[in-house]
Each structure stands twice: as C-alpha cells, then as structure tokens.
Amino acid sequence: MANIKIIRNGLFFDGTGAPGKTTDVVIKDGKVDQIGPAPAIEGAQEIDATGCWVTPGFLDIHTHYDAEVEVMPGLEESVRHGVTTVVFGNCSLSSAVGTQDDILNLFSRVENMPIDILQDWIDNKITWKTTTEYYEHLDTLPVGPNISSFIGHSNIRIAVMGLNRSLTVAKANQDEIKGMQRIVDEAMEAGYLGLSIDMLPFHRMAKGEFKGVSVPSQQAHPREYKQLAKVVRQYNRVLQATPNAMDRTSVIHLLGMTSGWFRKPLKTTVVAALDTKSDQKVHWLATTIAAFTNTVLRGNMKWQALAEPFLNFADGPITPVLEEFPSAVQAIGATVEERKAMFADPKFRAWFRKDWEAKGEAVFHRNLDDMWILKSPEADQIGKSIAQIAQEAKREPIEMFMDLVANYDQDFRWKSEVANHRPKQRLRLLTSKQTIPGFNDSGAHNVNMAFQDGALQMLKQVQANPGVIPLEKAVYRLTKLPAEWLGLKAGTLTVGDRADAVVIDPNKLQTNLSAPIEDYDERLGGSYRMVKRSDGVVKQVLVGGEAVFTEGKFAQDLGSRKYGKLLRSTHR
C-alpha cells in the first residue's frame, strides 16, 4: 500500500521563486505526487497547514558536521529549524582524507570541543582510505537530513606532503601537486561538490609540535590553489574559499581563478560577506568585487551571507575572534594555569597590548565598551561592559581585561556582536545578487556561536520588511538557488521531487526565535554547545516524505533510521 501524506491548505511555495498559493500538496512514497486541491484519500495521513507556509526544506551550505555526523547523524540542531540538506567539508577541513590523528588535530580547535570528546566521536570509525570509500561510508549512515560535502585541501596536503612539509613548505613540488590533483580528481568522480581552501589564518592545529600553527591550506602558495582549481573547473564543480581578511590581496587570487576569460568560469563561493564593526564599508567592497568579477571578468562568484548579527561568545581569551593576535594564539593553546601566568606577566601583557593596539587590517573591533560580561566570580560585574567595570575600578580597560583573564581565565565569559549589527545592511547582503544566504558555520566553534536557524532568521527579516524582496524570492534564495548553484538535487517541491518540506507558522516567526542558549547533551560528555530554539515556528519537517520533526518533537528513531541521503553533485 502506498505511503500517502496530504499537506492541507497551506500557503505553498515551490522554491522556484513563483508566488505562493493556498493549496494542498499530496506526497506519495516520499515524492511530491500532486499540487492542488486534493480529495480525501483512504489511509492518507493529513497534515493541517491552515495559516502556515509550506516550503521546500532549507539548505545549510556551510557546516562543520564532519565529526558530529559520525555519532549524532540525526543532526537535530539543524533539522529543528527546517534544514533538510547540510553541506560539510568546508574551510579546507574534511574527514575524507587522513588518519584519525590528522582529523583530530585539524578539527579540535575549529570545533572548540574538548579533544577527548572529539576523539570519542571518531575513535575507530576511520575505516576508509580514499575519498571514494569515505562517500561509500557516508552513504551508510542513518542521517536525518540529506548530506553532501566538499573535499578539504588541508587534509589533501597532509596526505600527500606529510604533516611537517604541509605546515612548513609553501611551494609543493610538481610530484606533490600531481598527487593532490589525483585526490581531487577521485573526489570529483565520486560526486563531491568541489574543493574547499582556506587563506584565513584563524583555523589552527590543535596539538603536537605544530599546535597553534595555521592549518595546511593556509600555508600553500597561490599556484597550488590554481593547479587544484583546474581539476574542479574540468568537472564544473565549486571552489569554496575563505580569503585572508588580514590581507585583502588574497581576493585577487580568487578573482583570477573564477574568471571566465578564454575558458569556462569556476564557480566560487566565498566566506563571507559581513558588515563588520571594524570596517563598516567592507560589505560594499565585497559585493562590488563580486559584481565586477561576474561581469567584467566573466566569473561566477557568490559570497556567503549570514542572516543575523555575528554574536560571538568567549571564555576569557578562548574565542576565534582573538586568533588574529599572535599573543592570543599562544595563550589559547596553553593550559589554564599557563594562561593565568601569561596574563599576569608584564612582558606578555606588553605583547598582548601591542597586538591589541596594532594598526592595519582587523576583523575584531577591539572595543571594550562593546564586550559584555555574562559570567564572572564577581557577580556585580555581570551585565556590564569591560570598559564600564574598568571605569568603576579606575583601571584602564585593556588592563582590566588582562586582569580578568589572569584571575579567572575561562570562568570569565563575555560576548560581543562582531559584525552584521545593522539590520538594513544585513538585509542588503542577504538579498544581493552577489550572495547566497548560508554562512551558518553549524557545528563549528560550538561554545562561541550559534547560527543554525539562519534560514528562519532571513524569513523573519523579509516578513518584517515586505518591500525589500518578495517572500517567494526569499524562499528561492534559501532553497533552489543554493541547490542549483552547488549542483544538488534538492530545494524544490515540484511534482516528482523528493518531498523535503517544512511547515512554518508565520505568526510565531517574529517572536519565537531564541537567543543562543547552552545545551548540555549527554552525548557531549559533560561539555556543552551553543544552540538556538524556534519553538512553535517550525510545525513540521519532512525528509523524503517522512516526518522527522513534528510540533516540537523529533521522530523517535531520528539518528538511528536513515531519513536523508548522500547527495552527489549533478554538475558534469
């Protein structure tokens, strides 16, 4: 007997950009069977969507779930927000290539989870030897959402050059280049979306003699990126790149690689177009560069855009936004007692102050009036800015910050909005032709930020500003646009499509999206991560026509039953 569901009377958006219409959607055996008024069907499950929106499931195009998917394949913290397809293998980091030790070293500082937890997650699970075998492995996991991946350049570099050379030699020799090209070629044959590279020196090795050194992709000469990009272009796949925000000339190399002069353009998705507090003109520069590239240079560049303020949490100095300071890099890699001693030492304090006050390009705003204390052994400090408590103590603000670290280290927790703080500029980036929404970084920097609800955050802003972009276009930008651009068979609800769908209550969208909260999951071994909640906003999530989330509750077998599937690139 056929498995039939009918979503009744919702305002239906098919993901193509066509205007919404109030109608029914019939799902049969996991696929969209009919769109339009439907009679009662014996044995069919009815889903009442009256007053709700019905949309394709959302894509999260930038995640770091590479380790988590091995032990929590339901990926609940994305599914609950209507995400039905996730993409990992970003920022040059993936699990597709390398030993268990390599993968731990690459991911621990990026994930910002205790290394023993990550070790438990992947311990004895690295059974694959090749990119093909890794995809065969992913195809067996009982995933909640659909999954897909880039191949990470840092892993490839270690596999071919060895750890030492990958971190100390910029110019790989020709044999090494050919070895890396072979791995990329094999990955493209297996259906990976493309290659991810990283030029921003904030992702660092977690342990060993190279602890604190920027990951291998960031050590490479631009020629290496170009040689590997040639393989990606041949397959019409995608280059995911993170330029160096401290050296804007790095963007020039990306322009050269994506250019379509005398060849087909290379699709290039770039992290990220942000309205930063440190430079409030940079968001205009990003979209202007992309527009120039896509017209004059005949390229195909899309920046990734974040749908909400870049709210960053920190435990003492432990935060990715301080990775731009050489002194903080050393402190982040130290033990608690070592850090306390560093920040009490006059020589180290002078070094940290020099970094803090240095002129030139910066990502972090360094404004102590805009760094707010959330936790401190001194209760009267909570809720105040560091500058405020410094004034009360008659201390210089930067001296007060170093005192707090020296005294309390990670027992002192603070937050700051680093970017995307202005609603008008944020919405401009989300709706620009030069961007794709989705720099959510889900699964990364787990105690520092939480943007898993990025799609809902965009819809909330579009709903509140109806003159900026039609709602159907916003849905398109969160579904079909990224799917089509990346080469994924997803993102639409037309007849014959796999039924990945979301039912949303628009009346609760404006009020029920939460701020980040600390989530202590038993699978995290006593640690926690920052997550979001969207209680009552998402009424139902279907993956392949099956309910994985209904009225605030997950399917009982989510994480043990395979709902989603591995999606291989459709680009050839």
Secondary structure, 3 states (H helix, E strand, C coil): CCCEEEEEEEEECCCCCCCCEEEEEEEECCEEEEECCCCCCCCCEEEECCCCEEEECEEECCECCCCHHHCCCCCHHHHCCCEEEEEECCCCCCCCCCCHHHHHHHHHHHHCCCHHHHHHHHCCCCCCCCHHHHHHHHCCCCCCCEEEECEEHHHHHHHHHCHHHHHHCCCCCHHHHHHHHHHHHHHHHHCCCEEEEECCCCCECCCHHHCCCECHHHHCCHHHHHHHHHHHHHCCCEEEEECCCCCCCHHHHHHHHHCCCCCCCCEEEEEEECCECCCCCHHHHHHHHHHHHHHCCCCEEEEEECCCCEEEEEECCECHHHCCCHHHHHHHCCCHHHHHHHHHCHHHHHHHHHHHHCCCCCCCCCCHHHCEEEECCCHHHCCCEHHHHHHHCCCCHHHHHHHHHHHHHHHCEEEEEEECCCHHHHHHHHHCCCEEECCCCECCCCCCCCCCCHHHHHHHHHHHCCCCCCHHHHHHHHCHHHHHHHCCCCCCCCCCCECCEEEECHHHHCCCCCCCEEECCHHHCCCCEEECCCCCCEEEEEECCEEEEECCEECCCECCECCCCECCCCCC
